[in-house]
Amino acid sequence: MDPMESGDPAASRRNFLMSGAAAATAAVAAAVVAAAEPPVATAAAQPLFATSPDAPAGPHRIVSRIERPPVDVIARFRKVVREFVTDAVGRSQWMDPAIKPVADRDWSLCGPAVTVKLEAVDHLMCIAALGVAQPGDVIVVAANGVTHTSVWGGGLTLSAKNLGAEGVVVDGAVLDSHMILERGLPVFARGRHPAHGTWETPGSVNVPVSCGGVVVNPGDIVFGDLDGVVVVRREQALAVLEECEAKSKILLATRARMNASKETFFSLRGGRALFEKAGVTWVD
């Protein structure tokens, strides 16, 4: 039986969202094809997808080609201890801790950012990001922290998963949380809301954005886990990586030693001498 005729309002709403997302995605794809045709001889004619940040454009643009860190650098980052990444980049690169995995799912992600700048509570540009994202990318949606209406949902999550995306970070609200959880693709968000906005307001893709209080540039490396989200600037990636690898090697060796010997941090850090050195009186 067709869910639209079954009397199930949840199924009807999901079908509506999926069909609407498919239609909007098709519209974006059609615009991309049209942009590839010879432009009409008018000063106002502009392609939907700009080929570089320097291409002439209006206030909104989609940049299809960005520079990403080498694949081996991303692979090496996946192996380091996350707390050292946090320490290395500093507080300015820590997103607002309110942005966490949906439903506190034990998810983690690591990959280059494809940024989405929204000008309203509208997910048109989230759909556009699906036209430029590549496998392993993290789609970063700058939704201005608005949580009274959602800008990402189950259909978009399925689309991102089909593309092979690493995950999604939304500085705003998402809906269809049960569908997002079923997809298994890591989605981080500031909140959840049962209603979605429009898909008609222009914005930009792959431009610098502010997400969770952090400036994120296309190609920056985005880390996320249960503790929150951290961003490494692309141009600093190798230096941060080498520092984190060295510290991770030491910490992992310490953990192995503690597992084998059942030691604690108290003995490893020097016992009571550590506190006496800090000026604390130890009374027997």
C-alpha positions in Angstrom: 0.0 0.0 0.0 1.2 3.5 -0.8 2.2 5.2 2.5 0.5 8.3 1.3 -2.8 6.4 1.3 -2.1 4.4 4.5 -3.1 7.1 6.9 0.4 7.1 8.4 1.4 10.8 8.8 5.0 10.0 9.5 5.4 7.9 6.4 3.6 10.6 4.4 5.9 13.3 5.6 9.0 11.2 4.9 7.8 10.5 1.3 7.1 14.1 0.8 10.6 15.1 2.1 12.3 12.4 0.0 10.4 13.4 -3.2 11.0 17.1 -2.6 14.7 16.5 -2.0 15.0 14.4 -5.1 13.2 17.2 -7.1 15.5 19.9 -5.7 18.6 17.8 -6.4 17.4 17.3 -10.0 16.9 21.0 -10.3 20.5 21.7 -9.1 21.8 19.0 -11.5 19.9 20.6 -14.4 21.3 24.0 -13.5 24.8 22.5 -13.6 24.2 21.0 -17.0 22.9 24.3 -18.2 25.9 26.1 -16.8 28.1 24.0 -19.1 26.4 25.3 -22.2 27.7 28.4 -24.0 26.5 31.4 -21.9 23.8 33.7 -23.1 25.2 37.0 -24.3 24.1 39.1 -21.4 26.1 40.7 -18.6 23.8 39.1 -16.0 24.4 35.5 -17.1 26.5 33.6 -14.5 27.2 29.8 -14.2 25.8 28.1 -11.0 29.2 26.5 -10.3 32.1 28.8 -10.2 35.4 27.1 -11.1 37.5 29.1 -8.7 37.2 31.6 -5.9 38.3 34.4 -8.3 35.6 33.7 -10.9 33.1 36.6 -11.4 30.0 36.0 -9.4 27.2 37.7 -7.4 26.9 37.6 -3.6 26.2 33.8 -3.7 28.3 31.1 -5.4 29.2 27.5 -5.5 32.9 26.6 -5.9 33.2 23.1 -7.3 37.0 22.7 -7.0 38.8 23.0 -3.7 42.2 22.0 -2.5 42.1 19.1 -0.1 44.9 17.7 2.1 46.6 14.6 0.7 44.8 11.4 1.3 47.7 9.9 3.3 47.6 12.9 5.7 44.0 12.3 6.4 44.7 8.6 7.0 47.5 9.4 9.4 45.3 11.8 11.3 42.7 9.0 11.9 45.3 7.2 14.0 46.3 10.0 16.4 44.9 10.5 19.8 42.2 13.2 19.4 43.0 15.1 22.6 46.4 16.0 21.1 44.8 17.5 18.0 42.6 19.6 20.3 45.7 20.8 22.3 47.7 21.6 19.1 45.2 23.8 17.4 44.1 25.9 20.4 40.7 27.1 21.6 39.9 29.2 18.5 39.5 25.9 16.6 37.1 24.2 19.0 33.5 24.4 18.0 30.8 25.2 20.5 30.4 22.0 22.6 26.7 22.1 22.0 27.4 20.6 18.5 27.5 16.8 19.2 26.5 13.6 17.4 22.8 13.2 16.9 21.2 11.4 19.9 24.7 11.1 21.4 25.6 8.3 19.0 29.1 7.0 19.4 30.3 8.5 16.1 33.6 9.9 14.9 34.6 11.6 11.7 37.8 13.0 10.1 37.9 14.6 6.7 38.3 17.7 4.6 35.5 20.3 4.8 33.0 21.1 2.1 31.4 24.3 3.5 27.8 25.4 3.2 26.8 29.0 4.0 23.1 29.5 4.6 21.5 32.9 4.5 18.1 31.7 6.0 16.6 28.6 7.6 16.6 26.9 4.2 18.4 23.8 2.9 18.7 24.6 -0.8 22.5 24.9 -0.5 22.7 21.7 1.5 21.3 20.0 -1.6 23.9 22.0 -3.8 26.7 20.7 -1.6 25.8 17.2 -2.7 26.8 18.2 -6.2 30.4 19.0 -5.3 31.2 16.8 -2.2 33.6 13.9 -2.8 34.1 10.6 -0.9 35.7 11.2 2.5 34.5 14.9 2.7 32.8 16.3 5.8 29.9 18.6 4.8 29.9 21.6 7.2 26.6 23.5 7.3 26.8 27.0 8.8 23.2 27.5 9.8 23.9 30.4 12.2 23.1 28.4 15.3 19.3 28.4 14.6 17.5 25.5 16.2 13.8 26.5 15.8 13.7 25.0 12.3 15.8 22.2 10.8 18.0 22.4 7.7 19.2 18.8 7.4 17.3 15.5 7.5 17.1 11.9 6.6 17.0 12.3 2.8 20.0 14.5 2.7 21.8 12.1 5.0 21.1 9.2 2.7 22.3 11.3 -0.3 25.6 12.1 1.5 26.0 8.4 2.4 25.5 7.4 -1.2 28.2 9.9 -2.2 30.6 8.3 0.3 30.8 11.4 2.5 32.6 11.0 5.8 29.9 12.8 7.7 28.1 16.1 8.4 28.4 18.9 10.9 25.4 21.3 11.3 25.5 24.5 13.3 21.7 24.3 13.5 19.0 21.7 13.8 18.2 18.5 12.0 15.0 16.4 11.7 14.1 12.8 11.1 16.6 11.7 13.7 15.5 8.1 13.5 16.2 8.1 9.8 19.6 9.7 10.3 20.5 7.0 12.9 19.4 4.3 10.5 21.7 5.6 7.8 24.7 5.2 10.0 26.5 8.3 8.6 27.9 10.5 11.4 25.8 13.6 11.7 26.7 16.2 14.3 24.2 19.0 15.1 23.4 21.8 17.6 19.9 20.5 18.0 16.8 18.7 16.6 13.5 20.0 15.5 10.4 18.4 14.0 9.9 21.0 11.2 12.1 21.9 8.2 12.5 25.2 6.4 12.3 26.1 2.8 14.6 25.0 -0.2 14.5 28.2 -2.2 16.9 30.8 -0.6 20.3 31.1 -2.3 23.5 30.8 -0.3 27.1 29.6 -1.0 29.1 26.4 -1.1 32.8 26.2 -0.5 33.4 29.7 0.9 34.8 30.5 4.4 32.1 30.1 7.0 31.6 30.4 10.7 30.4 27.2 12.3 30.1 26.8 16.0 32.2 29.8 16.5 35.1 28.6 14.3 36.1 29.9 10.9 36.1 26.9 8.6 37.6 27.1 5.1 37.1 24.6 2.4 39.6 21.8 2.7 40.3 22.3 6.4 40.3 19.0 8.3 37.3 18.4 10.6 37.4 16.1 13.5 34.4 15.0 15.5 33.6 12.5 18.2 31.5 12.3 21.4 33.4 15.1 22.9 32.8 17.6 20.1 34.3 19.0 16.9 37.7 20.4 16.2 39.1 22.0 13.0 42.7 21.9 11.7 43.5 24.5 9.1 44.6 22.9 5.9 47.9 24.9 5.7 48.8 23.8 9.2 47.8 20.1 8.8 51.3 18.6 8.4 52.9 20.4 11.3 49.9 19.5 13.6 50.0 15.9 12.4 53.7 15.4 13.2 53.3 16.9 16.7 50.3 14.7 17.4 51.9 11.6 16.1 54.9 12.0 18.4 52.7 12.6 21.4 50.3 9.8 20.5 53.1 7.3 20.3 54.1 8.1 23.9 50.6 8.0 25.2 49.7 4.7 23.5 52.8 3.2 25.0 51.8 4.4 28.5 48.4 3.0 28.1 49.8 -0.4 27.1 52.0 -0.3 30.2 49.1 0.6 32.5 47.0 -2.2 31.1 49.8 -4.7 31.7 51.0 -3.5 35.1 47.6 -2.1 36.5 49.4 1.1 37.4 47.6 4.4 38.0 48.3 8.0 37.1 49.2 8.5 40.8 52.3 6.3 40.6 53.1 7.2 37.0 53.2 10.9 37.9 55.5 10.4 40.9 53.2 9.7 43.8 53.1 12.1 46.8 56.2 13.8 45.6 54.2 15.4 42.8 51.9 17.1 45.2 54.6 18.1 47.7 56.4 19.8 44.8 53.2 21.7 44.0 53.1 23.0 47.6 50.5 20.6 49.0 51.1 19.2 52.5 50.7 15.5 52.7 49.4 14.4 56.1 49.9 10.8 57.2 
